[in-house]
């Protein structure tokens, strides 16, 4: 019984959900089976683990067979009925958690029942609360579109199309936003799947994206619906940047739009948090895969510009009441790539206090390690990093890279070499054969080769390494920049 589907669902319920489910199956509106109630009363004492050995079919038969009739077959049938009721309960719980979904159902039902005076009153109340669409990701966009359709049908029914032109405009805008959301998203998804997993497939949305004259469409939108234009244009330019299409032009247009609209109040902080995360991802991809050595610090600095807004308005709180250490250390590492040590110092002083108490020391030591490395205090940086006791994996990888750089600057080439070997093993375990991540392994292998050259007694070893480096033309990265600068001296 422990692996039964109904038991698995019951195990997933929170205590409050479990209490509500008890009321649910006791309601004759949802359940008329006394057998289900009796079985539930038998098994609910095993909540939440449901791991007791006594919880089995035979024990249930014995317990429930006082009045006769209970068999192993009937218990299995009752478990199936319980499973169906649990699924219905989960659906209702999900539905009830969204006020807009409930309100949509109410308004739509009044319309379908042709209770038009009540429908029009409640429809107006719905649109007053959920009528404004401010971004691609409004959770109530689908319900609002459906109620626009109802408003249009009502206008036709009353032969008064001119009386509700707003419904036609909203329907058109929301339908376009929904379509463009899917088109932009699936175009990026296709690109990511091709790059990361070497997978290609027919994609109608991607074909439509490639065929559209989006700039012409945006020109129309800017003249006729500035708010709609702002929503679509920002997402379009991020998509273009992600695809590395007209990257610089799209980036400049996006910066202008961002500067103009971050203070208008049209968007919620949660939107700006998600948008800045998306923009950061695009610029990091540019840094990692499509930048020259000189461009890397520039594009990292471009990430810090929206982060100034992000930090000032505490948008990191949209995910947690604390400043998450993952985000804290990622921001420090971006500033490290941007070559902004004083920015890092100020950031640590102002925002480390918002880390969880048991993560403050870890975050501060990581940040100080980066700062001390950047200001030439390599021994202090190594001491800081040695005080980070429980780094999560991505934090550990970033830290190990800078530790290698510290030993490089201190000319501890043997130690640096052993650290390279350890990091290559870690990266190989983490990424395996993922094509998109092989560059990270290759850049450490390149550094390892450099340290072997530095330890080699062969007089021509460095000249040969320089020749190989010029032929290979490795992908630009902060690590490779160090090699290029070192060899260029």
WOSUL-V988457 format. One record per run of one state. SS is the DSSP state (A for helix, B for strand, O for the rest). FROM is the first residue (numbers start at 1). TO is the last residue. If there is no record, write none. Layout:
BEGIN
ss->{SS/SS}
from->{FROM/FROM}
to->{TO/TO}
END
This chain:
BEGIN
ss->{O/A/O/A/O/A/O/A/O/A/O/A/O/A/O/A/O/A/O/A/O/A/O/A/O/A/O/A/O/A/O/A/O/A/O/A/O/A/O/A/O/A/O/A/O/A/O/A/O/A/O}
from->{1/5/13/15/27/34/47/57/65/72/97/99/113/116/131/141/158/161/198/204/212/214/225/226/243/247/262/269/290/293/313/315/319/325/338/341/355/357/375/378/387/393/410/413/432/435/456/461/473/478/489}
to->{4/12/14/26/33/46/56/64/71/96/98/112/115/130/140/157/160/197/203/211/213/224/225/242/246/261/268/289/292/312/314/318/324/337/340/354/356/374/377/386/392/409/412/431/434/455/460/472/477/488/489}
END
